[in-house]
Amino acid sequence: MDFSQLNKKFAKNFNDQKAVLKKLLKGSTVNCDTCNKPLSVSLNDKDGEFIVSCGSGCTRLTLEID
C-alpha cells in the first residue's frame, strides 16, 4: 500500500477545511460544495466545539476548543 498518496489526500482535505474555517471566521459567506447552501458556524459550549454545517446536513466540520 502506498501511504504517500493517502497522506497527500488527507493533507489536502485538512488544508481545504482549514481554509473554509478561516473564511467563515472572518465573516465571509462560504457555500457547501454538495448542496451549495451557505455554511454556518455554531458553538457547542457543552462539548467545547465549533460546528460548521450547512442547512441540509451534508457538510459538518467539528473543531474542538482547548
Secondary structure, DSSP 8 states (H G I E B T S, - for coil): --HHHHHHHHHHHHHHHHHHHHHHHTT---B-TTT--BEEEEEETTTTEEEEEETTSS-EEEEE--
